């Protein structure tokens, strides 16, 4: 299934949640993508990564953010926001939820412009 998805797209924008295994999971993802490239001689563009639920008060968030900022990927850092989480859980656009952080909306707008 993964290989069919890779073949059907020209760009992949993975989403990293902030937890202890995020960097390991991203490393495994890149390895699988490189294996696909060797077998199929094609690889979708991977130039951006979303770091979701980033809370600067937590050390793990800062460590992952700092590590990813050293990479060549364009980062979209979505701050931790209860309103955004409510919108995701309710399957509605975050713009329709009262109290969404301006930083979240600004970063989502930048992401939308980048993937157009």
C-alpha positions, 0 to 999 in steps of 0.5 A, spaced: 500 500 500 505 504 501 508 503 495 502 505 491 501 511 495 508 513 493 507 512 486 501 516 486 504 522 489 509 527 487 510 530 494 510 527 501 509 532 507 510 527 513 507 530 520 511 528 526 507 528 533 512 530 539 513 524 542 519 520 544 519 516 538 518 521 533 525 522 530 526 514 530 519 514 526 522 519 521 528 516 520 525 509 519 520 513 514 526 516 510 529 509 510 523 506 507 522 512 502 529 511 499 528 503 499 522 505 494 527 509 490 532 504 489 527 499 487 522 503 482 527 509 480 522 514 483 521 518 489 516 523 491 519 530 493 520 530 500 522 537 502 517 539 508 515 536 514 510 538 519 512 538 527 505 538 530 503 539 537 509 543 539 509 546 546 516 550 547 515 549 555 516 541 554 524 539 553 522 534 548 518 539 543 525 543 544 529 537 542 525 535 536 524 542 533 532 543 534 534 537 531 529 538 525 531 545 524 538 542 523 536 538 517 534 541 510 527 540 510 522 546 510 519 546 517 512 547 519 511 548 526 504 547 529 504 550 536 500 546 541 493 548 541 486 546 545 482 549 539 486 546 534 485 539 537 478 540 538 477 542 530 481 535 528 477 531 533 471 534 530 473 534 523 472 541 522 476 546 519 480 550 525 478 557 522 471 555 525 473 553 532 473 559 537 479 561 540 484 558 535 491 561 536 494 566 531 500 562 531 497 556 529 492 559 523 499 563 521 503 556 520 497 553 517 496 558 512 503 558 510 503 550 509 497 551 504 501 556 500 507 552 500 503 545 497 499 549 492 
